[in-house]
Amino acid sequence: MPLTIPNILTLGRIAAIPVFVVVYLIQPSDSWLAAGIFLVVALTDWLDGFLARQMEVVSTFGAFLDPVADKLLVCTALVLLVSDDFVTGGVFLKSTFVISIIVIVGREVSVVALREWMAETGKRASLASSVLSKVKTFAQMTAIVLLLYGQPYAEVSTLVVGELLLYLATLLTIWSMILYLRIAWPSLTSSGDL
């Protein structure tokens, strides 16, 4: 494992997850600090990729660990949100909210497994992040920050805006998963791999 700045940032993102959880559990209904921690940690995802490209230190380890760190962070935040009575009591469509979180978590886990499968078949590059995935990630991360914060802002609660962005992220999640499956389908169904 090469200890480059981008890889250190990725490892730091994973190490920050328990801190984020503890801070959120201490004050779940007033979690501006947890929202801030999540935001800073989420921004390191962009920063580590940017630095890896700028410093020309892109590594196989980093390419594997970076998406895993992202999925761990997102899934942890979504589980905290769906288990928080303040959040689930404040959303308009509780069952849709819960289903959206299940869809996003399911997709995140599936994409990690799919990328690992494609890496085993030597075709991982064909599942590189697309513009759609980046838009989905932006909507998802913004939704999570707003839902974690959960306070009123002007006339509209951040919970409402976060909920709407989560539904948008869910639609983009389904769409991107379909695109990933279309790319991977020939490898998944080839007789030599089954």
N, CA, C and O of each residue as an XYZ file, in Angstrom:
776
protein
N       0.845     -1.175      0.000
C       0.000      0.000      0.000
C       0.891      1.240      0.000
O       1.602      1.497      0.971
N       0.852      1.999     -1.082
C       1.633      3.237     -1.120
C       0.990      4.309     -0.240
O      -0.195      4.606     -0.394
N       1.763      4.891      0.684
C       1.242      5.922      1.572
C       1.405      7.296      0.926
O       2.290      8.073      1.285
N       0.538      7.566     -0.022
C       0.512      8.865     -0.675
C      -0.513      9.747      0.042
O      -1.323      9.250      0.824
N      -0.479     11.025     -0.220
C      -1.448     11.939      0.396
C      -2.885     11.526      0.058
O      -3.728     11.505      0.955
N      -3.200     11.194     -1.218
C      -4.571     10.762     -1.507
C      -4.981      9.509     -0.725
O      -6.109      9.428     -0.239
N      -4.077      8.533     -0.600
C      -4.408      7.324      0.154
C      -4.567      7.606      1.637
O      -5.400      6.991      2.302
N      -3.771      8.533      2.159
C      -3.908      8.929      3.564
C      -5.266      9.597      3.784
O      -5.920      9.354      4.798
N      -5.692     10.439      2.834
C      -7.013     11.066      2.933
C      -8.126     10.019      2.919
O      -9.098     10.126      3.665
N      -7.974      9.006      2.063
C      -8.976      7.938      1.993
C      -9.022      7.161      3.306
O     -10.104      6.888      3.826
N      -7.864      6.806      3.841
C      -7.816      6.108      5.129
C      -8.387      6.994      6.243
O      -9.057      6.504      7.151
N      -8.119      8.290      6.166
C      -8.677      9.232      7.134
C     -10.190      9.291      7.063
O     -10.863      9.439      8.083
N     -10.728      9.173      5.845
C     -12.181      9.163      5.664
C     -12.789      7.967      6.392
O     -13.822      8.092      7.050
N     -12.148      6.816      6.272
C     -12.641      5.614      6.954
C     -12.509      5.773      8.468
O     -13.420      5.415      9.214
N     -11.381      6.305      8.917
C     -11.147      6.492     10.357
C     -12.122      7.504     10.959
O     -12.427      7.428     12.149
N     -12.614      8.446     10.162
C     -13.530      9.474     10.664
C     -14.954      8.951     10.859
O     -15.755      9.585     11.546
N     -15.272      7.817     10.270
C     -16.648      7.298     10.354
C     -17.076      7.046     11.804
O     -18.164      7.479     12.182
N     -16.271      6.363     12.637
C     -16.710      6.180     14.036
C     -16.878      7.503     14.793
O     -17.769      7.620     15.634
N     -16.037      8.489     14.506
C     -16.165      9.806     15.145
C     -17.501     10.435     14.742
O     -18.233     10.959     15.581
N     -17.802     10.374     13.454
C     -19.071     10.890     12.940
C     -20.250     10.212     13.636
O     -21.198     10.884     14.041
N     -20.199      8.896     13.778
C     -21.296      8.145     14.411
C     -21.473      8.577     15.863
O     -22.593      8.840     16.302
N     -20.382      8.650     16.603
C     -20.467      9.030     18.025
C     -21.045     10.437     18.163
O     -21.925     10.667     18.992
N     -20.559     11.368     17.364
C     -21.068     12.752     17.433
C     -22.556     12.781     17.104
O     -23.319     13.480     17.772
N     -22.978     12.043     16.098
C     -24.398     12.026     15.725
C     -25.248     11.411     16.831
O     -26.323     11.922     17.144
N     -24.776     10.324     17.420
C     -25.563      9.652     18.457
C     -25.655     10.467     19.739
O     -26.615     10.325     20.497
N     -24.667     11.318     19.987
C     -24.707     12.154     21.185
C     -25.806     13.208     21.075
O     -26.503     13.473     22.054
N     -25.972     13.818     19.886
C     -27.012     14.836     19.701
C     -27.741     14.620     18.380
O     -27.559     15.411     17.454
N     -28.561     13.574     18.262
C     -29.186     13.287     16.971
C     -30.155     14.359     16.470
O     -30.275     14.545     15.259
N     -30.837     15.057     17.348
C     -31.819     16.029     16.856
C     -31.223     17.421     16.659
O     -31.918     18.328     16.201
N     -29.970     17.600     16.993
C     -29.295     18.886     16.798
C     -27.885     18.601     16.296
O     -26.899     18.919     16.961
N     -27.802     18.001     15.119
C     -26.519     17.483     14.675
C     -25.812     18.357     13.663
O     -25.342     17.856     12.641
N     -25.726     19.636     13.918
C     -24.966     20.505     13.010
C     -23.504     20.084     12.983
O     -22.849     20.192     11.946
N     -22.977     19.597     14.126
C     -21.581     19.161     14.160
C     -21.397     17.884     13.331
O     -20.426     17.764     12.584
N     -22.326     16.936     13.461
C     -22.264     15.704     12.659
C     -22.382     16.036     11.173
O     -21.683     15.452     10.345
N     -23.272     16.980     10.836
C     -23.414     17.396      9.431
C     -22.113     18.013      8.927
O     -21.704     17.764      7.793
N     -21.465     18.815      9.764
C     -20.192     19.424      9.387
C     -19.093     18.394      9.195
O     -18.310     18.477      8.249
N     -19.039     17.412     10.108
C     -18.042     16.343      9.971
C     -18.288     15.576      8.681
O     -17.352     15.303      7.930
N     -19.539     15.227      8.423
C     -19.867     14.488      7.199
C     -19.455     15.296      5.973
O     -18.860     14.750      5.043
N     -19.764     16.582      5.964
C     -19.432     17.432      4.825
C     -17.923     17.476      4.588
O     -17.468     17.303      3.457
N     -17.154     17.703      5.635
C     -15.693     17.772      5.495
C     -15.149     16.425      4.997
O     -14.309     16.383      4.098
N     -15.629     15.341      5.583
C     -15.158     14.006      5.185
C     -15.558     13.720      3.740
O     -14.769     13.166      2.975
N     -16.775     14.095      3.369
C     -17.228     13.875      1.987
C     -16.389     14.685      0.998
O     -16.102     14.214     -0.102
N     -15.996     15.894      1.382
C     -15.168     16.721      0.494
C     -13.782     16.121      0.274
O     -13.150     16.379     -0.750
N     -13.304     15.320      1.234
C     -12.004     14.678      1.031
C     -12.065     13.660     -0.103
O     -11.034     13.309     -0.677
N     -13.264     13.183     -0.429
C     -13.405     12.269     -1.567
C     -13.005     12.991     -2.852
O     -12.254     12.454     -3.666
N     -13.506     14.197     -3.026
C     -13.131     14.971     -4.208
C     -11.638     15.311     -4.149
O     -10.929     15.204     -5.149
N     -11.174     15.720     -2.967
C      -9.789     16.164     -2.814
C      -8.795     15.040     -3.088
O      -7.791     15.262     -3.765
N      -9.054     13.843     -2.579
C      -8.075     12.772     -2.793
C      -7.970     12.384     -4.262
O      -6.877     12.101     -4.752
N      -9.105     12.370     -4.973
C      -9.061     12.082     -6.408
C      -8.329     13.162     -7.188
O      -7.531     12.871     -8.080
N      -8.611     14.412     -6.839
C      -7.948     15.544     -7.492
C      -6.436     15.478     -7.281
O      -5.660     15.623     -8.225
N      -6.028     15.256     -6.027
C      -4.595     15.198     -5.719
C      -3.917     14.006     -6.390
O      -2.788     14.116     -6.868
N      -4.607     12.870     -6.426
C      -4.015     11.678     -7.058
C      -3.724     11.949     -8.532
O      -2.686     11.541     -9.053
N      -4.647     12.638     -9.199
C      -4.433     12.953    -10.618
C      -3.355     14.032    -10.788
O      -2.495     13.915    -11.661
N      -3.400     15.069     -9.965
C      -2.433     16.163    -10.071
C      -1.013     15.710     -9.747
O      -0.054     16.120    -10.400
N      -0.894     14.868     -8.740
C       0.423     14.403     -8.306
C       0.866     13.146     -9.065
O       1.969     12.637     -8.869
N      -0.020     12.668     -9.931
C       0.235     11.447    -10.713
C       0.622     10.280     -9.817
O       1.605      9.580    -10.063
N      -0.180     10.087     -8.768
C       0.047      8.981     -7.839
C      -1.182      8.077     -7.742
O      -1.478      7.519     -6.686
N      -1.886      7.946     -8.858
C      -3.038      7.056     -8.903
C      -2.524      5.635     -8.694
O      -1.595      5.197     -9.373
N      -3.139      4.912     -7.740
C      -2.678      3.558     -7.432
C      -3.843      2.577     -7.468
O      -5.004      2.967     -7.343
N      -3.521      1.316     -7.639
C      -4.531      0.261     -7.612
C      -5.198      0.217     -6.248
O      -6.414      0.050     -6.148
N      -4.395      0.369     -5.191
C      -4.930      0.385     -3.831
C      -5.923      1.534     -3.655
O      -7.019      1.337     -3.130
N      -5.539      2.722     -4.091
C      -6.419      3.884     -3.981
C      -7.686      3.720     -4.804
O      -8.773      4.088     -4.360
N      -7.544      3.164     -6.015
C      -8.709      2.952     -6.882
C      -9.686      1.966     -6.260
O     -10.895      2.066     -6.471
N      -9.162      1.010     -5.492
C     -10.035      0.049     -4.808
C     -10.642      0.660     -3.550
O     -11.851      0.573     -3.334
N      -9.790      1.287     -2.708
C     -10.233      1.732     -1.396
C     -11.113      2.979     -1.437
O     -12.010      3.122     -0.607
N     -10.876      3.882     -2.384
C     -11.639      5.133     -2.440
C     -13.150      4.890     -2.534
O     -13.896      5.447     -1.729
N     -13.632      4.074     -3.492
C     -15.080      3.853     -3.534
C     -15.596      3.097     -2.317
O     -16.734      3.313     -1.902
N     -14.787      2.218     -1.738
C     -15.211      1.499     -0.536
C     -15.406      2.489      0.610
O     -16.392      2.403      1.342
N     -14.468      3.430      0.769
C     -14.587      4.449      1.820
C     -15.846      5.287      1.621
O     -16.549      5.599      2.582
N     -16.125      5.647      0.376
C     -17.331      6.436      0.079
C     -18.592      5.679      0.447
O     -19.501      6.230      1.068
N     -18.640      4.405      0.058
C     -19.827      3.586      0.333
C     -20.015      3.410      1.837
O     -21.142      3.470      2.330
N     -18.919      3.192      2.573
C     -19.018      3.048      4.033
C     -19.582      4.321      4.663
O     -20.453      4.259      5.530
N     -19.086      5.460      4.226
C     -19.544      6.736      4.775
C     -21.024      6.963      4.473
O     -21.799      7.303      5.367
N     -21.407      6.776      3.228
C     -22.796      7.012      2.817
C     -23.741      6.045      3.521
O     -24.764      6.459      4.066
N     -23.403      4.768      3.512
C     -24.283      3.772      4.132
C     -24.427      4.012      5.632
O     -25.519      3.872      6.183
N     -23.329      4.373      6.292
C     -23.391      4.674      7.727
C     -24.330      5.850      7.988
O     -25.178      5.785      8.877
N     -24.179      6.918      7.217
C     -25.033      8.097      7.404
C     -26.503      7.770      7.146
O     -27.383      8.217      7.881
N     -26.761      6.991      6.103
C     -28.157      6.657      5.775
C     -28.790      5.776      6.850
O     -29.966      5.946      7.173
N     -28.027      4.842      7.405
C     -28.555      3.995      8.487
C     -28.862      4.855      9.713
O     -29.894      4.669     10.358
N     -27.974      5.793     10.035
C     -28.241      6.691     11.158
C     -29.511      7.509     10.923
O     -30.329      7.667     11.828
N     -29.669      8.019      9.720
C     -30.833      8.857      9.411
C     -32.140      8.071      9.489
O     -33.125      8.551     10.050
N     -32.147      6.873      8.930
C     -33.389      6.096      8.901
C     -33.750      5.556     10.288
O     -34.901      5.196     10.535
N     -32.773      5.502     11.187
C     -33.057      5.026     12.541
C     -33.341      6.175     13.518
O     -33.571      5.938     14.704
N     -33.327      7.399     13.029
C     -33.537      8.577     13.860
C     -35.003      9.009     13.790
O     -35.494      9.406     12.733
N     -35.690      8.927     14.921
C     -37.110      9.289     14.960
C     -37.354     10.753     14.590
O     -38.390     11.079     14.010
N     -36.414     11.631     14.918
C     -36.551     13.036     14.560
C     -36.618     13.201     13.040
O     -37.447     13.948     12.521
N     -35.731     12.493     12.337
C     -35.686     12.588     10.872
C     -36.901     11.910     10.260
O     -37.600     12.514      9.446
N     -37.164     10.656     10.643
C     -38.286      9.936     10.025
C     -39.623     10.571     10.388
O     -40.585     10.467      9.627
N     -39.691     11.228     11.544
C     -40.917     11.940     11.915
C     -41.068     13.266     11.197
O     -42.168     13.816     11.139
N     -39.977     13.792     10.645
C     -40.017     15.095      9.992
C     -40.154     15.048      8.483
O     -40.392     16.078      7.853
N     -40.009     13.864      7.889
C     -40.142     13.767      6.436
C     -41.611     13.629      6.057
O     -42.431     13.203      6.870
N     -41.940     13.991      4.821
C     -43.323     13.929      4.359
C     -43.776     12.504      4.066
O     -44.898     12.120      4.398
N     -42.908     11.733      3.450
C     -43.269     10.393      2.995
C     -42.345      9.367      3.652
O     -41.340      8.962      3.068
N     -42.693      8.954      4.862
C     -41.801      8.093      5.635
C     -41.494      6.789      4.900
O     -40.332      6.389      4.831
N     -42.502      6.121      4.352
C     -42.244      4.835      3.687
C     -41.395      5.031      2.429
O     -40.530      4.205      2.138
N     -41.631      6.106      1.687
C     -40.819      6.398      0.502
C     -39.392      6.718      0.915
O     -38.441      6.325      0.239
N     -39.242      7.428      2.018
C     -37.931      7.769      2.560
C     -37.153      6.490      2.899
O     -35.988      6.344      2.528
N     -37.814      5.569      3.608
C     -37.170      4.307      4.004
C     -36.808      3.484      2.764
O     -35.706      2.941      2.680
N     -37.723      3.390      1.809
C     -37.452      2.626      0.580
C     -36.294      3.252     -0.188
O     -35.449      2.537     -0.727
N     -36.247      4.570     -0.241
C     -35.148      5.258     -0.926
C     -33.809      4.896     -0.304
O     -32.836      4.642     -1.014
N     -33.762      4.874      1.004
C     -32.514      4.528      1.684
C     -32.131      3.079      1.403
O     -30.956      2.783      1.187
N     -33.107      2.174      1.404
C     -32.829      0.766      1.087
C     -32.281      0.641     -0.329
O     -31.329     -0.102     -0.565
N     -32.881      1.367     -1.274
C     -32.423      1.329     -2.667
C     -30.985      1.844     -2.771
O     -30.150      1.221     -3.427
N     -30.698      2.965     -2.134
C     -29.351      3.549     -2.222
C     -28.320      2.627     -1.576
O     -27.268      2.378     -2.164
N     -28.602      2.121     -0.384
C     -27.661      1.218      0.283
C     -27.464     -0.049     -0.550
O     -26.337     -0.519     -0.707
N     -28.550     -0.601     -1.082
C     -28.446     -1.791     -1.932
C     -27.597     -1.536     -3.159
O     -26.782     -2.376     -3.537
N     -27.778     -0.398     -3.777
C     -26.993     -0.052     -4.959
C     -25.520      0.130     -4.605
O     -24.643     -0.326     -5.339
N     -25.245      0.799     -3.476
C     -23.858      1.048     -3.082
C     -23.118     -0.282     -2.872
O     -21.998     -0.458     -3.352
N     -23.746     -1.199     -2.164
C     -23.134     -2.509     -1.919
C     -22.985     -3.278     -3.230
O     -21.955     -3.908     -3.470
N     -24.002     -3.226     -4.068
C     -23.965     -3.947     -5.349
C     -22.864     -3.433     -6.263
O     -22.201     -4.222     -6.936
N     -22.662     -2.123     -6.295
C     -21.636     -1.555     -7.169
C     -20.244     -1.963     -6.698
O     -19.374     -2.242     -7.523
N     -20.018     -2.003     -5.384
C     -18.720     -2.467     -4.894
C     -18.491     -3.914     -5.331
O     -17.408     -4.262     -5.802
N     -19.513     -4.750     -5.173
C     -19.395     -6.158     -5.575
C     -19.200     -6.274     -7.086
O     -18.388     -7.074     -7.550
N     -19.941     -5.480     -7.848
C     -19.840     -5.520     -9.305
C     -18.461     -5.069     -9.776
O     -17.885     -5.670    -10.683
N     -17.935     -4.015     -9.165
C     -16.587     -3.551     -9.526
C     -15.539     -4.607     -9.193
O     -14.591     -4.810     -9.952
N     -15.712     -5.274     -8.061
C     -14.776     -6.336     -7.686
C     -14.853     -7.487     -8.697
O     -13.827     -8.025     -9.114
N     -16.057     -7.851     -9.079
C     -16.251     -8.900    -10.090
C     -15.579     -8.507    -11.404
O     -14.872     -9.310    -12.013
N     -15.804     -7.276    -11.833
C     -15.220     -6.810    -13.095
C     -13.689     -6.750    -12.999
O     -12.994     -7.004    -13.983
N     -13.169     -6.415    -11.818
C     -11.715     -6.407    -11.639
C     -11.162     -7.818    -11.784
O     -10.094     -8.015    -12.363
N     -11.886     -8.796    -11.260
C     -11.455    -10.196    -11.379
C     -11.423    -10.651    -12.835
O     -10.601    -11.486    -13.214
N     -12.320    -10.098    -13.644
C     -12.365    -10.477    -15.060
C     -11.497     -9.550    -15.912
O     -11.456     -9.690    -17.134
N     -10.799     -8.600    -15.269
C      -9.912     -7.689    -15.994
C     -10.638     -6.580    -16.725
O     -10.075     -5.976    -17.638
N     -11.880     -6.298    -16.345
C     -12.665     -5.277    -17.049
C     -13.155     -4.174    -16.123
O     -14.170     -3.537    -16.404
N     -12.451     -3.941    -15.031
C     -12.864     -2.922    -14.063
C     -12.963     -1.534    -14.686
O     -13.857     -0.763    -14.337
N     -12.061     -1.211    -15.598
C     -12.042      0.130    -16.205
C     -13.343      0.442    -16.919
O     -13.716      1.607    -17.053
N     -14.041     -0.599    -17.381
C     -15.301     -0.351    -18.089
C     -16.392      0.147    -17.140
O     -17.429      0.627    -17.596
N     -16.170      0.040    -15.817
C     -17.139      0.532    -14.843
C     -16.655      1.795    -14.134
O     -17.019      2.046    -12.985
N     -15.855      2.567    -14.802
C     -15.382      3.827    -14.219
C     -16.573      4.749    -13.970
O     -17.611      4.631    -14.620
N     -16.407      5.660    -13.024
C     -17.487      6.589    -12.701
C     -17.854      7.439    -13.909
O     -16.992      7.907    -14.653
N     -19.133      7.622    -14.079
C     -19.626      8.432    -15.189
C     -20.066      9.800    -14.654
O     -20.076     10.033    -13.445
N     -20.421     10.681    -15.557
C     -20.948     11.992    -15.158
C     -22.231     11.794    -14.354
O     -22.466     12.495    -13.369
N     -23.061     10.839    -14.776
C     -24.300     10.551    -14.054
C     -23.997     10.151    -12.605
O     -24.671     10.602    -11.679
N     -22.986      9.306    -12.417
C     -22.616      8.890    -11.061
C     -22.140     10.071    -10.225
O     -22.414     10.141     -9.027
N     -21.439     10.985    -10.851
C     -20.958     12.165    -10.123
C     -22.124     13.078     -9.725
O     -22.133     13.626     -8.623
N     -23.100     13.240    -10.611
C     -24.292     14.030    -10.280
C     -25.077     13.342     -9.168
O     -25.551     13.993     -8.237
N     -25.209     12.022     -9.272
C     -25.897     11.244     -8.237
C     -25.201     11.408     -6.895
O     -25.854     11.606     -5.870
N     -23.892     11.326     -6.901
C     -23.119     11.461     -5.665
C     -23.299     12.856     -5.068
O     -23.462     12.994     -3.856
N     -23.269     13.888     -5.911
C     -23.461     15.254     -5.419
C     -24.846     15.407     -4.781
O     -24.963     15.948     -3.681
N     -25.890     14.937     -5.462
C     -27.253     15.033     -4.918
C     -27.367     14.249     -3.617
O     -27.976     14.713     -2.653
N     -26.781     13.070     -3.599
C     -26.835     12.201     -2.426
C     -26.108     12.821     -1.232
O     -26.641     12.844     -0.123
N     -24.899     13.321     -1.459
C     -24.123     13.920     -0.372
C     -24.792     15.187      0.155
O     -24.825     15.419      1.364
N     -25.322     16.000     -0.746
C     -26.018     17.217     -0.327
C     -27.265     16.867      0.477
O     -27.543     17.488      1.502
N     -28.014     15.870      0.009
C     -29.205     15.422      0.733
C     -28.845     14.959      2.137
O     -29.518     15.308      3.106
N     -27.789     14.179      2.238
C     -27.386     13.656      3.549
C     -26.979     14.788      4.483
O     -27.368     14.789      5.651
N     -26.205     15.749      3.992
C     -25.802     16.889      4.839
C     -27.040     17.629      5.337
O     -27.131     17.954      6.521
N     -27.990     17.898      4.449
C     -29.200     18.624      4.850
C     -30.043     17.813      5.829
O     -30.596     18.363      6.781
N     -30.141     16.513      5.595
C     -30.909     15.663      6.508
C     -30.223     15.534      7.864
O     -30.892     15.488      8.897
N     -28.906     15.475      7.866
C     -28.176     15.430      9.136
C     -28.372     16.720      9.918
O     -28.536     16.699     11.138
N     -28.353     17.836      9.209
C     -28.513     19.135      9.865
C     -29.938     19.274     10.384
O     -30.153     19.606     11.549
N     -30.907     19.020      9.515
C     -32.305     18.925      9.892
C     -32.941     20.110     10.571
O     -33.933     19.936     11.279
N     -32.419     21.309     10.390
C     -32.976     22.489     11.050
C     -33.734     23.346     10.034
O     -33.504     23.241      8.830
N     -34.637     24.194     10.529
C     -35.341     25.088      9.606
C     -34.385     26.130      9.030
O     -33.515     26.652      9.728
N     -34.562     26.414      7.773
C     -33.752     27.439      7.113
C     -34.725     28.312      6.349
O     -35.388     27.851      5.421
N     -34.809     29.565      6.738
C     -35.779     30.505      6.157
C     -37.170     29.895      6.311
O     -37.570     29.538      7.419
N     -37.906     29.773      5.213
C     -39.266     29.241      5.266
C     -39.315     27.740      5.011
O     -40.352     27.108      5.211
N     -38.208     27.174      4.574
C     -38.204     25.762      4.206
C     -37.210     25.015      5.079
O     -36.058     25.428      5.212
N     -37.653     23.926      5.669
C     -36.779     23.115      6.506
C     -35.726     22.410      5.651
O     -35.998     21.995      4.524
N     -34.526     22.285      6.206
C     -33.493     21.537      5.490
C     -33.902     20.066      5.363
O     -33.448     19.373      4.453
N     -34.756     19.591      6.270
C     -35.265     18.220      6.148
C     -36.063     18.048      4.853
O     -35.935     17.032      4.170
N     -36.879     19.038      4.523
C     -37.704     18.964      3.307
C     -36.816     18.960      2.065
O     -36.984     18.125      1.176
N     -35.882     19.888      2.011
C     -34.983     19.964      0.856
C     -34.132     18.695      0.776
O     -33.932     18.142     -0.305
N     -33.633     18.240      1.928
C     -32.849     17.007      1.959
C     -33.651     15.807      1.497
O     -33.147     14.957      0.762
N     -34.909     15.741      1.931
C     -35.780     14.630      1.508
C     -35.977     14.636      0.000
O     -35.879     13.592     -0.645
N     -36.257     15.811     -0.569
C     -36.462     15.906     -2.019
C     -35.191     15.538     -2.788
O     -35.253     14.846     -3.804
N     -34.045     16.003     -2.300
C     -32.775     15.649     -2.946
C     -32.481     14.158     -2.815
O     -31.888     13.562     -3.714
N     -32.893     13.554     -1.700
C     -32.694     12.114     -1.533
C     -33.509     11.344     -2.573
O     -33.042     10.341     -3.113
N     -34.724     11.812     -2.851
C     -35.548     11.140     -3.866
C     -34.930     11.299     -5.256
O     -34.953     10.366     -6.059
N     -34.380     12.481     -5.538
C     -33.667     12.684     -6.800
C     -32.460     11.748     -6.873
O     -32.222     11.112     -7.899
N     -31.699     11.667     -5.777
C     -30.535     10.772     -5.732
C     -30.956      9.323     -5.929
O     -30.229      8.544     -6.546
N     -32.122      8.956     -5.411
C     -32.615      7.581     -5.574
C     -32.905      7.290     -7.037
O     -32.541      6.227     -7.542
N     -33.556      8.223     -7.724
C     -33.825      8.028     -9.159
C     -32.523      7.920     -9.947
O     -32.391      7.064    -10.821
N     -31.563      8.789     -9.636
C     -30.267      8.730    -10.315
C     -29.519      7.447     -9.956
O     -28.779      6.903    -10.776
N     -29.715      6.969     -8.731
C     -29.106      5.712     -8.285
C     -29.615      4.550     -9.127
O     -28.831      3.723     -9.593
N     -30.917      4.490     -9.320
C     -31.512      3.409    -10.119
C     -31.020      3.500    -11.553
O     -30.646      2.491    -12.152
N     -31.021      4.709    -12.104
C     -30.591      4.903    -13.487
C     -29.124      4.491    -13.669
O     -28.786      3.791    -14.624
N     -28.258      4.927    -12.748
C     -26.841      4.587    -12.888
C     -26.604      3.091    -12.696
O     -25.720      2.516    -13.330
N     -27.392      2.460    -11.822
C     -27.245      1.014    -11.627
C     -27.630      0.262    -12.897
O     -26.980     -0.716    -13.267
N     -28.674      0.715    -13.551
C     -29.077      0.094    -14.824
C     -27.962      0.227    -15.848
O     -27.656     -0.725    -16.565
N     -27.351      1.412    -15.919
C     -26.248      1.612    -16.863
C     -25.051      0.720    -16.524
O     -24.441      0.134    -17.419
N     -24.714      0.615    -15.234
C     -23.618     -0.270    -14.815
C     -23.921     -1.720    -15.205
O     -23.052     -2.427    -15.718
N     -25.147     -2.151    -14.961
C     -25.512     -3.535    -15.285
C     -25.467     -3.788    -16.790
O     -25.068     -4.867    -17.228
N     -25.872     -2.805    -17.573
C     -25.801     -2.965    -19.036
C     -24.355     -3.142    -19.499
O     -24.075     -3.938    -20.395
N     -23.442     -2.394    -18.882
C     -22.026     -2.512    -19.236
C     -21.474     -3.868    -18.796
O     -20.730     -4.513    -19.533
N     -21.847     -4.292    -17.589
C     -21.282     -5.515    -17.016
C     -21.984     -6.790    -17.487
O     -21.436     -7.883    -17.349
N     -23.178     -6.661    -18.035
C     -23.992     -7.832    -18.357
C     -23.267     -8.875    -19.237
O     -23.354    -10.067    -18.943
N     -22.573     -8.472    -20.280
C     -21.875     -9.498    -21.086
C     -20.862    -10.316    -20.270
O     -20.734    -11.523    -20.473
N     -20.156     -9.670    -19.365
C     -19.198    -10.390    -18.513
C     -19.910    -11.268    -17.505
O     -19.457    -12.373    -17.206
N     -21.025    -10.780    -16.981
C     -21.756    -11.539    -15.974
C     -22.413    -12.788    -16.551
O     -22.589    -13.786    -15.852
N     -22.773    -12.725    -17.823
C     -23.509    -13.842    -18.419
C     -22.667    -14.725    -19.319
O     -23.174    -15.713    -19.849
N     -21.390    -14.397    -19.509
C     -20.563    -15.233    -20.381
C     -20.368    -16.607    -19.733
O     -20.158    -16.700    -18.524
N     -20.438    -17.652    -20.525
C     -20.424    -19.019    -20.000
C     -19.126    -19.365    -19.292
O     -19.130    -20.203    -18.391
N     -18.023    -18.749    -19.670
C     -16.740    -19.066    -19.043
C     -16.623    -18.556    -17.631
O     -15.801    -19.065    -16.869
N     -17.429    -17.550    -17.239
C     -17.319    -16.947    -15.921
C     -18.299    -17.534    -14.922
O     -18.157    -17.307    -13.720
N     -19.279    -18.274    -15.381
C     -20.306    -18.782    -14.459
C     -19.934    -20.131    -13.899
O     -20.686    -20.700    -13.109
